[in-house]
Amino acid sequence: MISFKQIEELMKAQNENAPLVSLYLGANGNNYIKRDSELVVKDLIKEKDKELEALTPDKEKRASLERDFEKIRQFIKNDFDWKGKKGLALFSSSASQFWQVYPLPRPVKNTLVIDRTPYIRPLIALFDEYRRLGIVLVDKIKARIFEVFLGEIEEHTEIIDEIPRKGKAGGYKGYEEHRIQRHLTEEVHRHFKRVNDALMDFFKLYHFDSLVLGGHRSDFSEFESELHPSLKERITGRLELDLHASRETVLEKAMSVEQAVHKEYSEKLVKRLSELTGERMAVTGILATLTVHRRGQIHNLVVSNNYQVPGAKCSSCGYLDQESRECPVCKKPLHQIPDLVDDLIESVVSQGGKVEYVWDNQQMKQLGGVGAILRFKM
């Protein structure tokens, strides 16, 4: 499972004098086979070969790319196994002796990019789409705690407490029955407290972004009243679910909740972006976003998941623009880049800004596909 630390390391992998190949492959449904991926890679490389002369007239750089292409072909043909995997991210630069491979938990668009730096935008989008999710299934005697991240699920804890059965009614005027019932209530309370403590320890260790409660509604509603405030505020969904449900069932139900939450969050984010634009605390569109980025004003970069635009970048100072011209900062020529947004994302992250993706939102498309919430008013 790829980590954000690994993505940060990828962002540092660059050599101005050596090209780097970024390859993304996505499984085609559930029946992706090795032969399919071989053909896809062959076509992607063939397409790049047509523009290779224009991209890299330098013979040494072209030779490095040819070695990269051959190494990738051999890896896909002989070494990579699709079993249990839905996607692949691969980065190669023979000239820099750089090679990294990351299996992915979800399909990605088949893409091959040649640049001086790794093409990381699909990975950033992946991390934005899949937040770390905690799940607790609970009833009055049992609990199961799960972690869901990047579309994968892992069960961490199972708690089973022995709760005495309710005895027969009896005693003077039913006092004995009341005593037993009170004892049962106390035992259930202790069980819920134990689960709450275990969940809190789990949260401190894994720092999940949101929490889903599951089980029978009467049980997890009672348990919810016992939860620590920092856990309560992270609840994003509640599921009627049998405590003996399989991990696959738990994952499927939890992801449906997460998708609904993500859609709602995207709608609120776009609405906020639009409102702040009127207050001069946000901008929309690529030109305005590039302008505030140059001033270091971006607090949150907001991007449509499928928005892409070619542009230009200064190899000396990193200046970004839509057109290939002379860099206004260091007076060196700007070189063409296939996706201006990807480099913008990388630069915003390096400046301490946050990147947020909006998924399939028509209003965001109308706003230009990209925008920024600012650190201070324009």
N, C-alpha and C positions, 0 to 999 in steps of 0.2 A: 504494500500500500504506500503510495508516494506521499511524502510529507511536505508541508510548506517550507521547511528548512531546506529540503532538496531543491525546491523551486528557487529559493533565494540563492543557492549555490549556482544554479543554472544561469541566473541573471548576471553572475559575475564572469561567466565563461564567454570571453570575447577576445578576438585577435584581429586588429585592424588590417593585418597583412595576410590573413588566411580566411577563406570562406568556410561557413559552417552549414551543414545540411540538417534541417528539422523535418522529420517525417511523422505523420499521424495516420494511423490506420484504425478503422472501425469495423467491428464484426457485422456481417450482413445477416441480421436476425439471429437465430440460434444454430444455424447450420454452416457457419463459416469454416471453410477448410483451407489447408495450406496452399492448395493450387489457386484458390481465389486471391489470396493475398499476394502470391507471386505475380499474378497477372496485373493486379492493381499497381504494384510497385513498378513493374515493367512499363506500364502506360504512363505513370507519373514521371518516371525518369526520361522516357522518350519525349514527353511534352517539354521537359526542361532542357533537354538536349537541343531542341530547336532554337532556344533563346540563349544558349550557353555562350556562344561567341560574343554576343552583345553584352552579356552580364560579366564575363570574365575573359577579356582579351589576353590577359597575362597567362603565359604558358604554364608557369608553376602552379598558379591557382586552378587552372583547368585540369592539370594533372592530379592535383589534390582531390578535386571533385570526382574525377573518374575513379580514383581509388575508393572514395566514399561510396559511390554508386555500386561498385562491385562488392564492397564489404557488406553493404545493406542487402543486396541481392542474395548473397551467400548466407547471411544471417536468417533472412526470411525463409529461404529454401531449406536450410539444414538444421537450424538451431531453435527457432522460435516455435513454441507449442501453443496453439490457441485454446487448448482445453482449460475451461474455467475462466477464460479471459474474454472481455468484450471490446477492448481497445488497446492501442499501443502508441507510445510516444518514444521516438528514437532521435538521438542527436549525435552527429558525427562530423569531425574535422580531422582528416588525416594529417594535414599540415601542422596542426596543433596537438596531434596525438590525443584527441578528445573523443570519447565514446561513452554514451549513457543510454540505457534502455529502461523504460518504465511501463510495465503492464498497467492497463487502466480498467476500472470497474464498470465503465459504460462506453457505448460506441461514440466515436468522434468522427468528424468529417475527414475523408481521405485527402490529405494535403501534403505537399512537399514544398518547402520554402528554403531558398538559398540566401543567406545574409551573413553579416559579420557577427551577429549575436543569435542565440537560440530564439526560436519563435515560441513564446510561452503563453500566449493569450488563451489557447484552449485549456491549459492547465489552470490558469487563474480562474477561468469561467467554471471549471470543474469544482474548484474549492468554494466558489461563491454559491454554486447550485447545491452542493452537499455540505450543509452545516453539521457539526457534531451533535448527535441526538441521543439523549438518555431515555430509556424506556423502563418503567417498572410495572409489572403485573402483580397485583396484590389481592389477597382475600384475608379472612380472619385468622388463618393459620399458616399461610404460605406466601412467598414473594419470589419473583425472579427479576433480576436487573440486567439490562442489555445496553450495549453501545452500538449505534449505527453511524457509520461514517463512510463517505464515498461509495454509497450503495452497498456496503457490506455490513454484516451484523455479527456481533460476538457476545455471547452470554458470559457475564462476569461473576454473578453471585446468585445463589439459591438459598433461601431461608425457610426453614420449616420449624414451627413451634408447636409443641404439644399443648393443646387446649383441652381441659377436661370436659367431658360431655355433661350436659345439663342433667341433674339428678331428678328423681321423682318429686312431685309436690308433696309437702308434708310439714310437720312441725306445728307448733302452737300458732293458730291463725295464719298459717302460710309463711311464718317468719323464716323457716328453713329454706323454703323456695326462694325467698328474696335474698337470703344470704348467698345461696349458690349462684343466683343470677348476678349479684354484685361481684362475686368472685370471677365469674366468666367475663364480665365487662372489664375488670381490671386486667385479666390475662390478655384480652384482645388489645387493650390499650398498650400493654407492655410489648406485645408483638409489633404493633404499628410503630412504637417508638424505636424498637430495634431496627425495623426496616428503614425508618427515617434516618437513623444514625448511619446505617450502611450506605444509603443513597447519598448522604451528605459527604461521607468519606470518598465515595465514587466520584462525586462532583469535584471535590478538591483535587483529585488525582487527574481527572480527564477534562475538566472544564467544558462540559457540553453546553451548547448554545440554547437548546430548548429541551423540554421534558414532556413526554407523553405518558399519561396514566392509563392503565388497562386492567381488565378483570370484569367482575360484575359491578354494575354502576353503584349499587348500594354500598359495596365494600370500598371501592376506591374513593367514593364521595366522603365516606367516614374517615378514610385514611388521609384525604386531602386536608381535612381540618387540623391534622396533626403535623403537617409539613412545615419545615423551616421556611421563613419568608423568602430567602434567596432562592429556594426551590420553587415555591409557589409562583413567583414572578416569571419563571421560565416555562410554565405550563402552556403548551400550544395546542394540545389535543387530548381527547379522552376516548377510549375505545372499549366497547363491549367485546371482551375476548376471553376465551377459556384459558385458564392458567396452564393447561397442558398443551397449548397450541405449539406447533413446530416453529423453529426459528424462521423458516421461510415464510410462514403465515404472518408472524409478528413483523417481519421486515416489510412485507407487502402492505399490510394495514398501516404501518407507521409512515411509509413513504407516501401513501395517499394523503395522509394528514399533512405531511411536510410540504407536498406540492401545493395544497390548498393555501397553506400559510404563506408560501413563497409568492404565490399569485397575488394574495391580498397585500403583502408587503411591497411588491412591485408597484401596485396601483397607488399605494400611499406615498411611495417614494417619488413617483412621477408627478403626483399632485403637489407634493412639497416642492419639488424642483420648479414646477411651473409658478407656484405662488411666490417663491423666493426670487425668481427672475423679475417679477414685478416690483420687488422690494430692493432690487440691485444687490442681492446676496447670492445670486446664481446666474449662470449664463447657459445658453443652449446653442448647438451647432458647432461644427468642427473649427471654424475660424475663430469664434469668440472663445472657445475652450483652449485653443492653442495660445491665444493672447494672454489669458489669465494664468496659464501654466508657466509662461515665460516670466511672469512676475512672482511666481511662487505662491499664488493665491489659492490653489485648489486644496480643499479639505476633503471633499468626496467627489471622485470621478464617477459619473453615472453613464453606463454604456448599454445600448441594446445588444443582446447576445450575438446577433448575426450582423452587426454593423461593421463594415470594413471599407477602408478607403486608402488608395496608394498615396505616397507622399515622398518627402525627401528629408535627409538627415545629414548633419555635419559630422564627419568622422573625427573631427578634432574636439569640438566642445559639446556635441550632442544636440545642437539646435535643430528643432523640428519645424517643418513647413510643408505646405501642400505642393509647392513648386520647386523644381531643381534650378537653383540660381546660386549666386555668391552668398555665403554666410554673412549676415550683417554684423555678427559679433567678432569673428576671427578672420573674415575675408577669404576663407577657403571655400572651394566648390562643395555644394551639397550633392550627395549621391542618392539615387532612387532607392526606395524601400517598398516592399510589396504591401505592407499593412501599417499605415501611420498610427493607427489606434494601438497596435501592439507595443510600439515603442513609447507611445504616450503613457500607456499603462505602466510600463517598466519604469519610466522616469517619475511618475507620480508616486509609485510605491517607494522608490529610492528617496524621495523627498519627505516620506512619512505620511503621505496621503492614503486614503482608503479607496478601493475600487469596488463599485457595486454594479451588478448586472441586472438588467430588466429583461424579463423573458416574454416575448410575444405580446408586447403592449403597443397597440396602435397609436396611442397618444404620444409615446416616446418617439416613434418613427416620424410623426408629424413635427416634433420638436427638433428633428435633425439627427436622431440616432445616438447623439452623445451630448453630454452637458456636464456642468460642474457646480457643486455647492461650495461657496467661497469661505475662506478663513475670516475675511473682513469685507465690509461693504465697498463697492466700487466707487 
